[in-house]
């Protein structure tokens, strides 16, 4: 028989790790209740704790990037408004008077 490995979804893994971190049940109880190995649960917990600080770092970097993008767009809108004003003034000055056209 082939030895197939079960695949677990990220939300499932998160649910199990959070259950473990609550401390209401032992790791062995949680592993047994969900039909997974104790070692697998320990690996998920270690991975979660290793990567958790990255969540907050990514959020801060995203906010900084977003703020820079907003500032750049505001600068472009201001520049375009200025250029539009100049173009309108140029059109008004260069258009012939209506009274002299006929």
N, C-alpha and C positions, 0 to 999 in steps of 0.2 A: 504494500500500500504506500501511496505517496504521502509524504509528510507536508501537509499544507499548513501555512501559518494564518492565523486569524488576523483580520485587519480591524482596527478600532478607529472610530472617527475622532477628530480633535475635540468636539464638544463632549463626547463620552469620556475621554481621557481627563478633560478639565473637570467634569463633574466628579469623577472618582478622586482626583487629587484634592479638590476642595473639600470633599467629604473627609478625606484623611487629615487635612490641615485643621478642620474643625475640632478634631480630637475627641469626638463623642464615641468613636469605636476604634479598636486597634487596627493596625494595618492588616493583620491576619484575618480579622473578621470581615473587613471591607473586601479584601481579595477573595475570600471564600464566597461572600454574598454575591459577587459579580462574576465569579467563575474565572478569575485571572490569577496568575502566579504572584506570590509575594515579591519576588525579585523584579517582575515587570512593573508592579506598583511602585516599588522603590526607585526604579529608573525614571518613571514618569514624574515622580515627586522631585527627584534631583534635577531633571531637565526643566521642570517648571520653575524651581527656585533659582536655577542658573540664568534663565531667560527673563524672569519677571522684571528686573530693573530696566531691561531694554524697552519695555512697554512705555515707561515714563520718559525715557530718553527720546524715543521715536515721537512721542506726543509733543515734546518741547521743540524738537527739530521741525516737525510739521507746522507748528504755530509760527516759528520764525520764518520759514519758507513762505507761508501764506501771507504773513505781514509784509514781507519784501515784495511779493507779487502784487498785493493791493497797492503798495506805494508806487510801484512801477506803472500800474494801470492808471492811478490818479495823475501821475506825471504826464502820461500820454494823453489823457483826456484834457488836461490843462493846455498842453501844447496844441492839440487839435482845435480847441476853442479859440486860442490866440490866432492860429493860422486862418480859421474861418472868419474871424473878425477882420483880419487884414484883407482877405479876399473880398469880403463884402464892401469894405471901404474902397478898394480898388475898382470894383464894378460900378459903384455909385459915381466915382470921379470920372471914369472913362465913358460912361453912357451919355449919348447926345441928349440934349434937352428935348422934351416932347413938343414944345411950342414951335421949334424951328424945323421939325421933320417934314411938315406938309408944305 
